[in-house]
Amino acid sequence: MGASPAYGWFTGIIKITGAALLVFRQTTTLGALILLAALSNIVVLNLSYDVPAKLFAIHLFLTSIFLLWPDRKRLSELLIFNRSTKLVKLDSPAILPHLGRVRSVLKGGIIVLLISPMVWQQAWYVRD
């Protein structure tokens, strides 16, 4: 990946897109599918070129399989057998459903708190 900066950017954008789709329940399956494809490539590269981060990449790959596991029957019907599938009603996991707006604000705040240090670090890295 280090030999081609464009390839590194491309895989980085794919990983960020997949991770962003994991944030919302409605798009978790799509995000996990994107990450499964991207992480399978990364695992093979790490194993082939003896990159030290092999175990971490394998854990992320297995995590994407874990996220796809509840939808395995629907995905096999659609992708393998080319049959239509039933819609799944995604219930809100909120204990108190009337606090939906508070939950959304808290979720957004947590996302910003998790992402901002990485963005800040990257901005300083690019500057140097």
For each residue, the residues with C-beta under 8 A, 3 or more apart:
1: 4 7 8 11 45
2: 8
3: 7
4: 1 7 8
5: 8 9
6: 9 10
7: 1 3 4 10 11
8: 1 2 4 5 11 12
9: 5 6 12 13
10: 6 7 13 14
11: 1 7 8 14 15 38 41 42
12: 8 9 15 16
13: 9 10 16 17
14: 10 11 17 18 34 37 38
15: 11 12 18 19 35 38 39
16: 12 13 19 20
17: 13 14 20 21 31 34
18: 14 15 21 22 31 32 34 35 38
19: 15 16 22 23 31 35
20: 16 17 23 31
21: 17 18 24 27 28 30 31 34
22: 18 19 27 28 31 32 35 67
23: 19 20 27 31 107 111
24: 21 27 28
25: 28 90 93
26: 90
27: 21 22 23 24 30 31
28: 21 22 24 25 31 32 67
29: 32 33 67 68 71 75
30: 21 27 33 34
31: 17 18 19 20 21 22 23 27 28 34 35 67
32: 18 22 28 29 35 36 64 67 68
33: 29 30 36 37 68 75
34: 14 17 18 21 30 31 37 38
35: 15 18 19 22 31 32 38 39 60 64
36: 32 33 39 40 61 64 65 68
37: 14 33 34 40 41
38: 11 14 15 18 34 35 41 42
39: 15 35 36 42 43 57 60 61 64
40: 36 37 43 44 61
41: 11 37 38 44 45
42: 11 38 39 45 46 57 60 61
43: 39 40 46 47 54 57 58 61
44: 40 41 47 48
45: 1 41 42 48 49 51
46: 42 43 49 50 51 53 54 57
47: 43 44 50 54
48: 44 45
49: 45 46
50: 46 47 54
51: 45 46 54 57
52:
53: 46 56 57
54: 43 46 47 50 51 57 58
55: 58 59
56: 53 59 60
57: 39 42 43 46 51 53 54 60 61
58: 43 54 55 61 62
59: 55 56 62 63
60: 35 39 42 56 57 63 64
61: 36 39 40 42 43 57 58 64 65
62: 58 59 65 66
63: 59 60 66 67
64: 32 35 36 39 60 61 67 68
65: 36 61 62 68 69
66: 62 63 69
67: 22 28 29 31 32 63 64
68: 29 32 33 36 64 65 71 72 75
69: 65 66 72
70:
71: 29 68 74 75 88
72: 68 69 75 76
73: 76 77
74: 71 77 78 85 86 88
75: 29 33 68 71 72 78 79
76: 72 73 79 80 81
77: 73 74 80 81 83 84 85
78: 74 75 81 82 83 84 85
79: 75 76 82
80: 76 77
81: 76 77 78
82: 78 79
83: 77 78
84: 77 78
85: 74 77 78
86: 74
87:
88: 71 74
89:
90: 25 26
91:
92: 97 100
93: 25
94: 97 99 100 103
95:
96: 99
97: 92 94 100
98:
99: 94 96 102 103
100: 92 94 97 103 104
101: 104 105
102: 99 105 106
103: 94 99 100 106 107
104: 100 101 107 108
105: 101 102 108 109
106: 102 103 109 110
107: 23 103 104 110 111
108: 104 105 111 112
109: 105 106 112 113
110: 106 107 113 114
111: 23 107 108 114 115
112: 108 109 115 116
113: 109 110 116
114: 110 111 117 118
115: 111 112 118 119
116: 112 113 119 120
117: 114 120 121
118: 114 115 121 122
119: 115 116 122 123
120: 116 117 123 124
121: 117 118 124 125
122: 118 119 125 126
123: 119 120 126 127
124: 120 121 127 128
125: 121 122 128
126: 122 123
127: 123 124
128: 124 125
